[in-house]
Structures are given as structure tokens and as C-alpha cells.
Amino acid sequence: MLKFAWMMSDAHDLRISIRSRIHYICVMAIKHLTETIINQIAAGEVIERPASVVKELVENAIDAGATRIDIVTAGGGKNLIRIIDNGSGIPADELSLAVSRHCTSKLTDNVHDIRALGFRGEALPSIGSISRLSLKSRVADADSGFEIAVNGGRMDGPRPTGMNGGTIAEVRDLFFSTPARLKFMKTDRAEASAISDVVKRVAIAFPHIRFSMTGSDRTPFEMAATGVGSEGMLERISQVLGKEFPENAIGIDAMRDGVRLSGFAGIPAFNRANSLHQFAYVNGRPVRDKQIWGAIRGAYADVMSRDRHPVVVLFLNLDPELVDVNVHPAKADVRFRDPGLVRGLIVGAIREALGQSGIRAATTGAEAMLHSFRPGGGFEPRSTAPIWGKETVSPGNLNYSVQQSPFRPFESVASASSHGNGFAETVQEFLYDGAAALSADARASTISAPPELLAMPLGAARAQVHANYIVSQTDDSLVIVDQHAAHERLVYEALKNALHSRPLAAQMLLIPEIVDLPEEDVGRLVAHAETLQRFGLGLEAFGPGAVAVRETPSMLGEIDTQKLVRDLADEIAEHDTSDGLKAILDHVAATMACHGSVRAGRRLKPDEMNALLRQMEATPGSGTCNHGRPTYIELKLTDIERLFGRR
């Protein structure tokens, strides 16, 4: 009882304390915050980490017309950030304004007509309020430069200083005046890496500018200025993404209703495990917009596994008044006046480019295969028992579902052998031991291949190995085709064409199903009713807050109509498109294709193998199967010669 009484007394005291605090807050007088507090609050939004500082200062240098920008860091940017540029500089009488809140030279009276990277006038005062900021600048016709310092919000200067033309912004002891923020910083290495990522993203959009990064916390890195035009842009992209990107990319150039989309999209077989290699720009501004990422994912939905991500660099150019870049102080998010137009443009342009590019295999696939043959790369001696014994090769025990398949594009093919795939052993035996190592089911062609077939992209079929892999020959390469994955793609594309070339059959419900929805969702569904009817879903408004579903697609069988309609309403609300139903139908077609295609373990005649190769060459997207796995790998003759030490 005493303990209970004590607890009640403690709770009573706590209530009194809360009431007192609430009363104290309520009776405080309203007053203006100090300029330092205002800037520190703004810094909480603009300056999240050292990389944010670098982004703001580099954008200022670009807006000043710089053609050379040098970045120096120490301690992951927490100890030192120095940005040196050769831009137009800041006049001495404007230095004080440059570090004052809401002062900018980049904005006209129309806040919707924003053409510079910066425009809010918050970056420099925010940085100066949480660090020791030094800003030196010299304009072209000045006798000397001038320097101004901001130490935790306190301004000192300007005063004369010796320097070349341009601006030097130096930030030391970041967050020294707000030490609690330092607890949220990552390691020096992680922060330095984030700075590199920010600089590379900005550098892609401005290939005419030379960038360099140095410092005690990083390996020196330099991106030389390149030419203008698509060639210069592709050269700059290769500096960031690697020299293999141009060899595996397709040019994009499309326009719709005043919105232009340009850039480069990687072929489906050239992909990554995350989306960090996707770059999007709106009027030259690097953005991370969910609408754009969703459109990219939709464009590759049919040709790439869900756990893989394409490599793309896209540039959207449109009237500044059609896009709002003032959504967040960090300026990384944008809002389009017509998001459906932008999404449709991205999806349509990428799909059209992939369809017109013809069949292409990623160049990195051969490199991964060669790696498996090198010492330590996964090659197993011939003395080990082969995984592909007769008892293992049968259609019944091979599962090609994306959930269970151990094979992933661009991983070493040797890794598949440890899971029982046997792909590495098949290729190793064929290349290492020659014809003597071919399995018993191989059907080698004993006659010379016709020259016209050797000139085709996939060449002439020469053999079938382990009743699943077709080996073909071109003028300068060896091609290995997974017959099941290849035929699966062909059947899938044929089914899709049949599905979408005419309205789908619908089954009428004996009793219409009523789906209760918010009034605005009902309006969206009714607006798309004609499109939904083409896919076999018949619905109509049933009062202000419901729809009546009278028909559903026959090929779906029994479905959860309530969930389907609600999901479609959500998608239309977000993207202004009803592609969700189309995606469901495509998934059904993919399942049918998987079960209806040539199975692994089936022996093919030479004519059948060549017919499969010709169909692959004529079918868009046949470089990957429905699950995103590559359907073939090409080894150039030079790669094989390297393998045998001839090069």
C-alpha cells in the first residue's frame, strides 16, 4: 500500500510539472528570433551533412560560370571543405549580402521562372551559422580580392586579400556551434564517399567543367572537361560510371508536348543491385524524384528482375514554369504540373529505344565468365565429380522461377556452380577440353556453317550442350544460349502482342460487385473506364461513393475484385495511369510463357536451334528472359584468346 501511495504521489507531481510547463509555454511572449537562430534552423533543412555543403558551394560555382572547380576535404568534410573556382567572383560591396539571409542574384520577380541551380539565398548564411566560414572572391576587373569571415553566425570583414580571379569558399569545423548534430554524422570514409557521389552527380550535367577532388581523407580524383554534345556527355558519364557504360547503353531522345527527354539507358542485361547508378536531371538540376524512379522501374518491368536495377542517365528539359523545384530547401525534390505526361514520356521512350536497339548482350558478361576461369576465380579441377550427372538433368527437377534461381546477371558464373546450376562447369568443359569434353547429348554440326548465318548477331548453331545450352558461332565470337530462357521470352512477347492487340475477353458477373471508395477515387476510375474495359474490367459509378464491377478479365479467373479495384484507384491517384491491370495481365502471360516454352533437357535439331536464334534476333527484349536473367552470353574471339594466353 505504501508503494502504491508513493506511485500515486509521484504521478500527481508529474501532472503538476506538465501543467506548469504547458502554462509556461503558453504565457511566453511572441518575439522575433535572432538572425543566428533563424540561420541555424534553416541549416537543419539545407545542411544535413558535409556533402550538403559541397553541393551548395559547387552549385554556386557553376552558377558563377566556372570552368574549373577544385574540392579539398579533410575528416570527411567535418574538419575542412574548400571549394576553389574560376568563376565571375563576387564584388567586394556584395560580399556582406552574399552571407546574409535571403539575398541572391539568381532570382527574378517570378519565383516560378527559376533557371539557376541556386535561388533561395539560404546556403551561405546557413553554413556560416554552424561553422567557421571564409569567403574570398575577386572579380575580373578588381585590383585585388576581398575576404569575409562568418564564425558561428558572427560576421567579420570584408577586407582585402591576395588571390586570383574567382572564389574560394572554405568551411572549417562544421557543426561546431551545434555539437548535437555531430552525433548523427557517419565515419570520415562514409562522409567522404557521400561528397564524391554529390560531385559526380553534378559533374555529369556539366561536362564542360573540370572537377578535381583531393584531401587527406580520399584518393585524388579528377574529371577532365569534355566536349559539348552527346559524345562529350557520354565521355563524362564514362568518367563517372566506368568505361563499360558506353558499350552497354542506348541513346534516348524523345519529345512530347514541350517536354524533352534525352540521355542514355543501359541495356537490361547491364544492371546493378541497387539504384545508386540511376541519374536524373531536370533542367540541368540533379534530382532524386520518386516519380522518375517509378517510371524507370516501369520501363524495365518486362525485361529485368525486381531485385536488379537499370543503369540510366536521363535529362528532362521543359519550361521552368511547368515544374516546381521549390518543394524543399535541399532542392532535390521536384513537382511536375503534368506528372502523367512525364511518366508516359520516360516509359515510352525507354521501351522504344530498347525495342529498336536489337538484341545485345552486356559486355561485362564475358568478363565475368573469364574471371571464373582464372586462378582463384572459381575454376574447379576436372578431377571433381561433375554436378550435371545424368540423374540431375531432367525437366522435372529444374526450377527457373525468379525466387529460387541462384543465377544473377554479372555475378561470377562460378558462383552458380556452388548452387548446383552447372553453368560454369558446362562452359569450362567446352572451352577447356574441346570437343572431347562435350556431354553425350551434344549434337555437333559436321558441316560448315553458311556464311550468311555466321554474319547474323547470334550466328549459326553448332552444338547443344547438356540438353539446355545452344553453342553458336559468329564471324568473330562464340555465343552460348540458354534455350529455355530464350524461348520463354519469345513466347511471352507473342502472348503480350496477342493480349494487347485487341480487347480481352471478359466474364460477366452474375451479381455486380459493389466496391465502396472515396468520391475522388470513383471519379478517377470512371475517367479510365474505357481503358479498363479493353483489358476486360467493366465498371461504372454506383452513386457518389462506390463503383459497380460487372465484368472481370476471363484469363484471371477468380480474383479479389475489391483489392484489384482499390489498387487501381491508388495507382491512378499517384501516376494518373491504369497500367496496374496491364501489369497483372502481363504477369499471367509471363507465367504461361514459363510453362509453355522449351524446357531444359529437350534435345533440339540443328534447324530448331537456328530457328530459335533467328526468332531471338527479331524479338525486342530477347537479351533477357521474363525474370531478368540473360538469355545468352557472347565471348569474342579476343576474349577466348586472352583465356588461352594468346593475348
C-alpha positions as CSV (number, residue, x, y, z in Angstrom):
1,M,0.0,0.0,0.0
2,L,2.9,2.4,0.8
3,K,4.4,1.6,-2.6
4,F,1.1,2.3,-4.3
5,A,0.7,5.5,-2.4
6,W,4.2,6.6,-3.4
7,M,3.5,5.9,-7.1
8,M,0.2,7.9,-7.0
9,S,2.0,10.8,-5.4
10,D,4.8,10.7,-8.0
11,A,2.2,10.6,-10.8
12,H,0.5,13.6,-9.2
13,D,3.7,15.6,-9.1
14,L,4.4,14.7,-12.7
15,R,1.0,16.0,-13.8
16,I,1.6,19.3,-11.9
17,S,5.0,19.6,-13.6
18,I,3.5,19.1,-17.1
19,R,0.7,21.6,-16.4
20,S,3.3,24.1,-15.2
21,R,5.4,23.6,-18.3
22,I,2.4,24.0,-20.6
23,H,1.4,27.1,-18.8
24,Y,5.0,28.5,-19.1
25,I,4.9,27.9,-22.8
26,C,1.5,29.5,-23.3
27,V,2.4,32.7,-21.4
28,M,5.7,33.3,-23.2
29,A,5.7,36.4,-25.2
30,I,5.9,36.2,-29.0
31,K,9.1,37.7,-30.3
32,H,11.4,37.7,-33.3
33,L,14.1,35.0,-33.3
34,T,17.6,36.2,-33.6
35,E,19.3,36.1,-37.0
36,T,21.7,33.4,-35.8
37,I,18.9,31.1,-34.5
38,I,17.0,31.6,-37.8
39,N,20.0,30.6,-39.8
40,Q,20.6,27.6,-37.6
41,I,17.0,26.5,-38.1
42,A,17.4,26.9,-41.9
43,A,20.7,24.9,-41.7
44,G,18.8,22.0,-40.2
45,E,17.0,21.7,-43.6
46,V,19.6,22.8,-46.0
47,I,22.8,21.3,-44.4
48,E,22.2,17.7,-43.5
49,R,25.8,16.5,-43.7
50,P,29.1,17.7,-45.2
51,A,28.0,16.6,-48.7
52,S,25.2,19.1,-48.5
53,V,27.8,21.9,-48.0
54,V,29.7,20.7,-51.0
55,K,26.6,20.6,-53.1
56,E,25.6,24.1,-52.3
57,L,29.1,25.6,-52.9
58,V,29.7,23.7,-56.1
59,E,26.3,24.8,-57.4
60,N,27.2,28.4,-56.6
61,A,30.5,28.0,-58.6
62,I,28.6,26.6,-61.6
63,D,26.1,29.5,-61.5
64,A,29.1,31.9,-61.5
65,G,30.2,30.4,-64.8
66,A,33.2,28.4,-63.5
67,T,35.0,26.1,-65.9
68,R,37.3,24.6,-63.2
69,I,36.2,23.6,-59.7
70,D,38.6,22.0,-57.2
71,I,37.3,20.4,-54.0
72,V,39.5,19.7,-51.0
73,T,38.3,17.9,-47.9
74,A,39.6,16.6,-44.6
75,G,37.9,14.5,-41.9
76,G,35.1,13.6,-44.3
77,G,34.3,17.3,-44.7
78,K,33.7,17.8,-41.0
79,N,37.1,19.4,-40.4
80,L,37.6,21.1,-43.8
81,I,35.8,21.8,-47.0
82,R,37.5,24.1,-49.5
83,I,35.9,24.9,-52.9
84,I,38.1,26.8,-55.4
85,D,36.6,28.0,-58.7
86,N,37.5,30.4,-61.6
87,G,34.0,31.9,-61.9
88,S,33.0,35.5,-62.2
89,G,33.5,36.2,-58.5
90,I,31.6,38.4,-56.0
91,P,32.2,42.2,-55.9
92,A,33.6,43.5,-52.6
93,D,30.5,45.5,-51.8
94,E,28.3,42.4,-52.2
95,L,30.2,40.0,-50.0
96,S,28.2,41.0,-46.9
97,L,25.0,40.4,-48.8
98,A,26.2,37.0,-50.0
99,V,26.4,35.7,-46.5
100,S,23.1,37.3,-45.4
101,R,19.8,35.5,-45.4
102,H,17.5,35.7,-48.5
103,C,20.0,37.6,-50.6
104,T,20.6,36.3,-54.1
105,S,21.4,37.4,-57.7
106,K,19.8,34.4,-59.3
107,L,16.1,35.1,-58.9
108,T,13.8,37.5,-60.8
109,D,10.4,38.7,-59.6
110,N,8.8,35.5,-61.0
111,V,9.5,32.7,-58.4
112,H,8.3,30.1,-61.0
113,D,10.9,31.1,-63.6
114,I,14.0,29.5,-61.9
115,R,16.9,28.9,-64.3
116,A,19.8,28.7,-61.9
117,L,20.8,25.9,-59.6
118,G,20.6,28.1,-56.5
119,F,18.0,30.8,-55.8
120,R,16.8,30.7,-52.2
121,G,19.7,32.8,-50.7
122,E,19.9,30.4,-47.7
123,A,23.0,28.3,-48.2
124,L,25.9,30.6,-47.2
125,P,24.3,32.1,-44.1
126,S,23.2,28.6,-43.0
127,I,26.7,27.3,-43.5
128,G,28.2,30.3,-41.6
129,S,25.9,29.8,-38.7
130,I,27.2,26.3,-37.9
131,S,30.8,26.5,-39.0
132,R,33.8,28.8,-39.5
133,L,33.2,30.1,-43.0
134,S,35.7,32.1,-45.0
135,L,34.7,33.5,-48.4
136,K,37.3,35.0,-50.6
137,S,36.5,36.4,-54.1
138,R,37.9,38.6,-56.8
139,V,36.1,39.8,-59.9
140,A,37.8,40.2,-63.3
141,D,38.4,44.0,-63.2
142,A,39.3,44.3,-59.5
143,D,42.8,45.2,-58.3
144,S,42.7,42.6,-55.5
145,G,40.3,40.1,-53.9
146,F,38.3,40.6,-50.7
147,E,37.6,38.2,-47.9
148,I,34.7,37.9,-45.4
149,A,34.5,35.5,-42.5
150,V,31.5,34.2,-40.6
151,N,32.2,32.4,-37.3
152,G,29.2,30.7,-35.9
153,G,26.9,33.5,-37.3
154,R,29.2,36.4,-36.4
155,M,30.4,38.3,-39.5
156,D,33.9,39.8,-39.8
157,G,35.0,41.9,-42.9
158,P,35.2,42.3,-45.8
159,R,38.9,43.1,-46.0
160,P,41.4,42.9,-48.9
161,T,43.3,39.7,-49.7
162,G,45.6,38.5,-52.5
163,M,44.2,35.9,-54.8
164,N,43.5,35.1,-58.5
165,G,40.1,35.6,-60.1
166,G,37.2,33.5,-58.9
167,T,36.1,32.5,-55.5
168,I,37.5,30.4,-52.6
169,A,34.9,29.1,-50.1
170,E,36.5,27.5,-47.0
171,V,34.4,25.8,-44.3
172,R,36.1,24.5,-41.1
173,D,34.8,22.8,-38.0
174,L,31.3,22.0,-39.4
175,F,28.6,21.9,-36.7
176,F,30.9,23.2,-34.0
177,S,28.2,25.6,-32.9
178,T,25.6,22.7,-32.9
179,P,27.6,19.8,-31.5
180,A,24.5,17.6,-31.2
181,R,24.4,17.4,-35.0
182,L,27.9,15.8,-35.0
183,K,26.5,12.7,-33.3
184,F,24.5,12.0,-36.4
185,M,27.5,12.0,-38.7
186,K,28.9,8.8,-40.1
187,T,32.6,7.8,-40.3
188,D,35.0,10.0,-42.2
189,R,35.2,7.5,-45.0
190,A,31.4,7.4,-45.4
191,E,31.1,11.1,-45.4
192,A,33.9,11.5,-48.0
193,S,32.2,8.9,-50.2
194,A,28.9,10.9,-50.0
195,I,30.8,14.0,-51.1
196,S,32.2,12.1,-54.1
197,D,28.7,11.0,-55.0
198,V,27.3,14.5,-54.9
199,V,30.2,15.9,-57.0
200,K,29.8,13.1,-59.6
201,R,26.1,13.6,-59.9
202,V,26.5,17.4,-60.5
203,A,29.5,16.8,-62.8
204,I,27.5,14.6,-65.3
205,A,25.2,17.5,-66.2
206,F,28.2,19.9,-66.8
207,P,30.8,18.0,-68.9
208,H,32.5,21.3,-70.0
209,I,33.7,21.9,-66.4
210,R,36.8,20.2,-65.0
211,F,36.3,18.8,-61.5
212,S,39.0,17.6,-59.1
213,M,38.8,16.2,-55.6
214,T,41.7,15.9,-53.2
215,G,42.4,15.7,-49.5
216,S,43.7,13.7,-46.6
217,D,40.6,11.6,-46.4
218,R,40.4,10.5,-50.0
219,T,42.3,9.3,-53.1
220,P,42.8,12.2,-55.6
221,F,40.2,12.1,-58.4
222,E,39.9,14.2,-61.4
223,M,37.3,14.5,-64.2
224,A,38.7,16.4,-67.2
225,A,36.4,18.7,-69.2
226,T,34.9,17.0,-72.3
227,G,33.4,18.4,-75.4
228,V,29.8,19.5,-75.9
229,G,27.1,17.4,-77.4
230,S,26.2,13.8,-76.9
231,E,29.7,12.5,-77.4
232,G,31.1,14.8,-74.7
233,M,28.2,13.9,-72.4
234,L,28.9,10.2,-72.9
235,E,32.6,10.7,-72.2
236,R,31.8,12.5,-69.0
237,I,29.3,9.7,-68.0
238,S,32.0,7.1,-68.6
239,Q,34.3,9.0,-66.3
240,V,31.7,8.6,-63.5
241,L,30.1,5.2,-64.3
242,G,33.1,3.5,-65.9
243,K,34.3,2.7,-69.4
244,E,31.9,-0.2,-69.8
245,F,28.8,2.0,-69.7
246,P,29.0,3.4,-73.3
247,E,29.4,-0.1,-74.6
248,N,26.1,-1.2,-72.9
249,A,24.0,2.0,-73.3
250,I,21.3,3.1,-75.7
251,G,20.8,6.8,-76.6
252,I,17.5,8.4,-75.7
253,D,16.0,11.4,-77.5
254,A,12.2,12.0,-77.3
255,M,9.9,14.9,-77.0
256,R,6.2,15.2,-76.1
257,D,4.1,18.3,-75.5
258,G,7.1,20.6,-74.9
259,V,8.9,18.2,-72.6
260,R,12.2,16.8,-74.0
261,L,13.9,13.6,-72.7
262,S,17.5,12.8,-73.6
263,G,20.3,10.7,-72.1
264,F,21.3,7.1,-72.1
265,A,19.7,3.9,-70.8
266,G,21.6,0.8,-70.1
267,I,20.5,-2.4,-71.8
268,P,18.6,-4.8,-69.5
269,A,21.5,-7.3,-69.1
270,F,23.7,-4.4,-67.8
271,N,22.2,-3.8,-64.3
272,R,23.1,-3.3,-60.7
273,A,22.0,-4.5,-57.2
274,N,20.8,-1.0,-56.2
275,S,19.5,2.2,-57.7
276,L,22.6,4.3,-57.0
277,H,23.6,4.2,-60.6
278,Q,20.4,6.0,-61.8
279,F,20.9,9.7,-62.5
280,A,18.1,12.1,-63.3
281,Y,18.2,15.8,-64.1
282,V,15.5,18.4,-64.6
283,N,16.7,21.4,-66.5
284,G,20.3,20.5,-65.5
285,R,19.5,20.1,-61.8
286,P,20.3,16.7,-60.3
287,V,17.1,15.4,-58.5
288,R,16.0,12.3,-56.6
289,D,12.4,12.1,-57.6
290,K,10.2,9.1,-56.8
291,Q,8.0,9.7,-59.9
292,I,11.0,9.5,-62.1
293,W,12.4,6.4,-60.4
294,G,8.9,4.8,-60.6
295,A,8.8,5.5,-64.4
296,I,12.3,4.0,-64.9
297,R,11.2,0.9,-63.0
298,G,8.1,0.6,-65.1
299,A,10.0,0.9,-68.3
300,Y,12.2,-2.1,-67.4
301,A,9.4,-4.1,-65.7
302,D,9.2,-6.7,-68.5
303,V,13.0,-7.2,-69.0
304,M,14.5,-7.1,-65.6
305,S,14.2,-8.9,-62.3
306,R,12.7,-6.9,-59.4
307,D,15.8,-7.2,-57.3
308,R,18.0,-5.7,-60.1
309,H,18.2,-2.0,-61.1
310,P,19.0,-0.5,-64.5
311,V,21.8,2.0,-65.1
312,V,20.4,5.2,-66.6
313,V,21.2,8.8,-67.1
314,L,18.2,10.9,-68.1
315,F,17.8,14.6,-68.7
316,L,14.4,16.3,-68.7
317,N,14.2,19.8,-70.2
318,L,10.9,21.7,-70.0
319,D,9.6,25.2,-69.4
320,P,10.6,26.2,-65.8
321,E,7.0,27.2,-65.1
322,L,5.9,23.6,-65.7
323,V,8.0,22.2,-62.8
324,D,8.2,23.3,-59.2
325,V,11.8,23.0,-57.8
326,N,11.0,24.9,-54.7
327,V,9.5,21.9,-52.9
328,H,12.2,21.5,-50.3
329,P,15.2,23.7,-49.3
330,A,17.6,21.0,-50.4
331,K,16.1,21.3,-53.9
332,A,16.4,17.5,-54.5
333,D,12.6,17.0,-55.0
334,V,10.5,18.5,-57.8
335,R,6.8,18.5,-58.7
336,F,5.6,18.4,-62.3
337,R,2.4,20.2,-63.4
338,D,1.6,17.1,-65.5
339,P,3.2,14.0,-63.9
340,G,1.4,11.6,-66.1
341,L,3.0,13.2,-69.2
342,V,6.5,12.9,-67.7
343,R,5.9,9.3,-66.7
344,G,4.5,8.3,-70.1
345,L,7.4,10.0,-71.9
346,I,10.0,8.2,-69.8
347,V,8.4,4.8,-70.1
348,G,7.6,5.1,-73.8
349,A,11.0,6.5,-74.8
350,I,13.0,3.8,-72.9
351,R,10.8,1.0,-74.2
352,E,11.0,2.2,-77.8
353,A,14.8,2.6,-77.5
354,L,15.2,-0.9,-76.1
355,G,13.0,-2.3,-78.9
356,Q,14.9,-0.6,-81.7
357,S,18.3,-1.5,-80.3
358,G,18.1,-5.1,-81.4
359,I,19.5,-8.0,-79.4
360,R,22.5,-7.1,-77.4
361,A,24.4,-8.9,-74.6
362,A,26.2,-7.0,-71.9
363,T,30.0,-6.8,-72.5
364,T,30.6,-7.4,-68.8
365,G,29.0,-10.9,-69.0
366,A,32.1,-12.2,-70.9
367,E,34.4,-10.6,-68.4
368,A,32.6,-12.3,-65.5
369,M,32.9,-15.6,-67.3
370,L,36.6,-15.2,-67.9
371,H,37.1,-14.3,-64.3
372,S,35.7,-17.7,-63.3
373,F,38.5,-19.5,-65.3
374,R,41.3,-17.6,-63.7
375,P,43.2,-18.9,-60.6
376,G,41.1,-18.1,-57.6
377,G,38.1,-17.2,-59.7
378,G,36.1,-20.3,-59.2
379,F,37.6,-22.8,-61.6
380,E,37.3,-26.4,-60.3
381,P,39.8,-29.1,-61.4
382,R,38.4,-31.7,-63.8
383,S,39.0,-34.4,-61.1
384,T,36.0,-33.3,-59.2
385,A,32.7,-35.1,-59.9
386,P,30.6,-33.1,-62.4
387,I,27.4,-31.6,-61.0
388,W,25.5,-32.3,-64.2
389,G,25.1,-36.1,-63.9
390,K,22.5,-37.9,-65.9
391,E,20.3,-38.2,-62.9
392,T,20.2,-34.4,-62.4
393,V,19.3,-33.4,-66.0
394,S,15.5,-33.6,-66.4
395,P,12.8,-31.1,-66.8
396,G,11.2,-32.1,-63.6
397,N,13.9,-31.0,-61.2
398,L,14.9,-27.7,-62.8
399,N,13.2,-24.6,-61.4
400,Y,13.6,-21.4,-63.2
401,S,11.4,-19.2,-61.0
402,V,13.0,-15.9,-60.1
403,Q,12.6,-16.6,-56.4
404,Q,14.8,-19.7,-56.4
405,S,17.2,-19.3,-59.3
406,P,20.7,-18.7,-57.9
407,F,21.9,-17.1,-61.1
408,R,22.0,-13.3,-61.3
409,P,23.4,-11.2,-64.1
410,F,27.0,-10.1,-63.8
411,E,27.8,-12.2,-60.8
412,S,30.6,-14.7,-61.4
413,V,29.2,-17.7,-63.2
414,A,31.3,-19.8,-60.9
415,S,29.0,-18.8,-58.1
416,A,26.2,-20.7,-59.8
417,S,28.2,-24.0,-59.6
418,S,28.2,-24.0,-55.9
419,H,24.4,-24.0,-56.0
420,G,24.1,-26.8,-58.5
421,N,23.4,-24.8,-61.6
422,G,26.3,-26.4,-63.5
423,F,26.6,-23.4,-66.0
424,A,30.3,-22.8,-65.2
425,E,31.2,-26.4,-65.5
426,T,29.4,-26.6,-68.9
427,V,31.3,-23.7,-70.3
428,Q,34.6,-24.6,-68.7
429,E,34.5,-28.2,-70.1
430,F,33.5,-27.0,-73.5
431,L,36.3,-24.3,-73.8
432,Y,39.0,-26.0,-71.8
433,D,38.9,-29.6,-73.2
434,G,37.4,-29.0,-76.6
435,A,35.1,-31.4,-78.4
436,A,36.2,-34.4,-76.3
437,A,34.5,-32.9,-73.2
438,L,31.1,-32.4,-74.8
439,S,28.3,-34.2,-73.0
440,A,26.7,-37.2,-74.6
441,D,23.7,-35.2,-75.7
442,A,25.7,-32.7,-77.7
443,R,24.7,-32.5,-81.4
444,A,27.6,-31.0,-83.2
445,S,27.3,-29.9,-86.8
446,T,29.8,-31.6,-89.0
447,I,29.3,-29.3,-92.0
448,S,30.5,-25.8,-92.5
449,A,28.1,-23.1,-91.4
450,P,26.7,-20.9,-94.2
451,P,28.4,-17.5,-94.3
452,E,25.1,-15.7,-94.1
453,L,24.3,-17.3,-90.8
454,L,27.8,-16.5,-89.4
455,A,27.1,-12.8,-90.2
456,M,24.0,-12.8,-88.1
457,P,24.1,-11.4,-84.5
458,L,23.7,-14.8,-82.9
459,G,25.4,-16.7,-85.6
460,A,24.9,-20.4,-86.6
461,A,24.1,-23.1,-84.2
462,R,27.0,-25.6,-83.9
463,A,26.0,-27.8,-80.9
464,Q,23.7,-28.4,-77.9
465,V,25.4,-28.9,-74.6
466,H,23.7,-30.7,-71.7
467,A,20.4,-30.5,-73.4
468,N,19.9,-26.9,-72.5
469,Y,22.7,-24.7,-73.8
470,I,23.0,-23.9,-77.5
471,V,26.5,-23.1,-78.7
472,S,26.7,-21.0,-81.9
473,Q,29.4,-19.4,-83.9
474,T,29.6,-15.9,-85.5
475,D,32.4,-14.4,-87.6
476,D,34.3,-13.2,-84.5
477,S,32.7,-14.8,-81.4
478,L,31.3,-17.8,-79.6
479,V,27.7,-17.5,-78.3
480,I,26.1,-19.6,-75.6
481,V,22.3,-19.5,-75.4
482,D,20.1,-20.8,-72.6
483,Q,17.3,-22.3,-74.7
484,H,14.6,-22.3,-72.0
485,A,15.2,-18.7,-71.0
486,A,15.3,-17.6,-74.7
487,H,12.2,-19.4,-75.7
488,E,10.4,-18.2,-72.6
489,R,10.9,-14.6,-73.7
490,L,9.7,-15.4,-77.3
491,V,6.5,-17.0,-76.0
492,Y,5.9,-14.2,-73.6
493,E,6.3,-11.5,-76.2
494,A,3.9,-13.4,-78.5
495,L,1.3,-13.7,-75.7
496,K,1.6,-10.0,-74.9
497,N,1.1,-9.0,-78.5
498,A,-2.0,-11.2,-78.7
499,L,-3.3,-9.8,-75.4
500,H,-2.9,-6.1,-76.2
501,S,-3.7,-6.1,-80.0
502,R,-7.4,-6.5,-79.3
503,P,-9.8,-6.1,-76.4
504,L,-9.6,-9.0,-73.9
505,A,-12.4,-11.4,-73.3
506,A,-14.4,-10.6,-70.1
507,Q,-16.5,-12.8,-67.9
508,M,-19.8,-11.2,-66.7
509,L,-20.6,-11.4,-63.0
510,L,-24.0,-12.8,-62.1
511,I,-24.3,-10.2,-59.4
512,P,-22.3,-7.0,-59.8
513,E,-19.8,-6.4,-57.1
514,I,-20.1,-3.1,-55.3
515,V,-16.8,-1.5,-54.2
516,D,-17.0,1.4,-51.7
517,L,-14.5,4.1,-52.4
518,P,-13.9,7.8,-51.7
519,E,-15.7,10.0,-54.2
520,E,-12.5,11.3,-55.8
521,D,-11.3,7.7,-56.4
522,V,-14.6,6.9,-58.1
523,G,-14.2,9.8,-60.4
524,R,-10.7,8.7,-61.4
525,L,-11.8,5.1,-62.1
526,V,-14.8,6.2,-64.2
527,A,-12.4,8.5,-66.2
528,H,-10.3,5.5,-67.1
529,A,-13.3,3.1,-67.6
530,E,-12.8,2.9,-71.4
531,T,-9.1,1.8,-71.0
532,L,-10.0,-0.7,-68.2
533,Q,-12.8,-2.2,-70.5
534,R,-10.2,-3.0,-73.1
535,F,-8.5,-5.2,-70.5
536,G,-11.7,-6.9,-69.6
537,L,-12.6,-4.9,-66.5
538,G,-16.1,-3.4,-66.8
539,L,-17.2,-0.9,-64.1
540,E,-19.4,2.1,-63.7
541,A,-20.2,4.6,-61.0
542,F,-22.7,3.4,-58.4
543,G,-23.6,6.6,-56.6
544,P,-21.1,9.2,-55.3
545,G,-19.0,6.8,-53.2
546,A,-18.9,3.4,-54.9
547,V,-18.4,1.6,-58.3
548,A,-20.2,-1.4,-59.6
549,V,-17.9,-4.1,-61.2
550,R,-19.9,-6.0,-63.8
551,E,-17.1,-7.8,-65.7
552,T,-13.6,-9.1,-64.9
553,P,-10.8,-10.4,-67.3
554,S,-11.5,-14.0,-68.1
555,M,-7.9,-15.1,-68.1
556,L,-7.6,-14.1,-64.4
557,G,-10.2,-16.5,-63.3
558,E,-11.5,-15.9,-59.7
559,I,-9.9,-12.8,-58.3
560,D,-10.2,-10.5,-55.3
561,T,-12.2,-7.8,-57.1
562,Q,-12.3,-5.4,-54.1
563,K,-8.5,-5.4,-53.8
564,L,-7.9,-5.1,-57.6
565,V,-10.2,-2.1,-57.9
566,R,-8.7,-0.3,-54.8
567,D,-5.2,-0.9,-56.0
568,L,-6.1,0.5,-59.4
569,A,-7.6,3.6,-57.8
570,D,-4.4,4.1,-55.8
571,E,-2.2,3.8,-58.9
572,I,-4.4,6.2,-60.9
573,A,-4.2,8.7,-58.0
574,E,-0.4,8.5,-57.9
575,H,0.5,8.2,-61.5
576,D,-2.7,9.1,-63.5
577,T,-2.4,5.7,-65.3
578,S,-4.2,2.4,-65.1
579,D,-1.2,0.3,-66.1
580,G,-1.6,-1.8,-62.9
581,L,-4.2,-4.1,-64.6
582,K,-2.0,-4.4,-67.6
583,A,0.9,-5.4,-65.4
584,I,-1.2,-8.1,-63.7
585,L,-2.2,-9.5,-67.1
586,D,1.4,-9.4,-68.3
587,H,2.4,-11.4,-65.2
588,V,-0.2,-14.0,-66.1
589,A,1.3,-14.1,-69.6
590,A,4.8,-14.5,-68.1
591,T,3.6,-17.5,-66.1
592,M,2.0,-19.1,-69.1
593,A,5.2,-18.5,-71.1
594,C,7.4,-20.1,-68.5
595,H,5.3,-23.3,-68.6
596,G,4.8,-23.3,-72.3
597,S,8.3,-22.7,-73.5
598,V,11.0,-25.2,-74.5
599,R,12.1,-27.0,-71.3
600,A,15.6,-27.6,-70.2
601,G,16.6,-31.1,-71.1
602,R,14.9,-31.2,-74.5
603,R,17.2,-32.0,-77.4
604,L,16.9,-29.8,-80.4
605,K,17.8,-30.4,-84.0
606,P,20.1,-28.0,-85.8
607,D,17.2,-26.5,-87.7
608,E,15.3,-25.9,-84.5
609,M,18.3,-24.3,-82.8
610,N,18.9,-21.9,-85.7
611,A,15.2,-21.1,-85.8
612,L,15.3,-20.2,-82.1
613,L,18.3,-17.9,-82.8
614,R,16.6,-16.1,-85.7
615,Q,13.5,-15.5,-83.6
616,M,15.6,-14.1,-80.8
617,E,17.2,-11.6,-83.2
618,A,13.8,-10.4,-84.3
619,T,12.2,-10.1,-80.9
620,P,12.7,-6.9,-78.8
621,G,14.0,-7.6,-75.3
622,S,15.1,-11.1,-76.0
623,G,18.5,-10.5,-74.4
624,T,16.9,-11.3,-71.1
625,C,14.1,-13.7,-70.0
626,N,10.9,-12.7,-68.2
627,H,12.7,-12.9,-64.9
628,G,15.6,-10.6,-65.9
629,R,18.2,-13.3,-66.4
630,P,20.4,-13.1,-69.6
631,T,19.3,-15.5,-72.4
632,Y,22.8,-15.6,-73.9
633,I,26.4,-14.7,-73.3
634,E,28.8,-13.8,-76.1
635,L,32.6,-14.5,-76.0
636,K,34.5,-12.5,-78.5
637,L,37.4,-14.3,-80.2
638,T,39.8,-11.8,-78.5
639,D,38.3,-12.9,-75.1
640,I,39.0,-16.6,-75.9
641,E,42.5,-15.8,-77.0
642,R,43.1,-13.9,-73.7
643,L,41.8,-17.0,-71.9
644,F,44.4,-19.2,-73.5
645,G,47.2,-16.6,-73.1
646,R,47.3,-15.7,-76.8
647,R,46.9,-12.0,-76.0
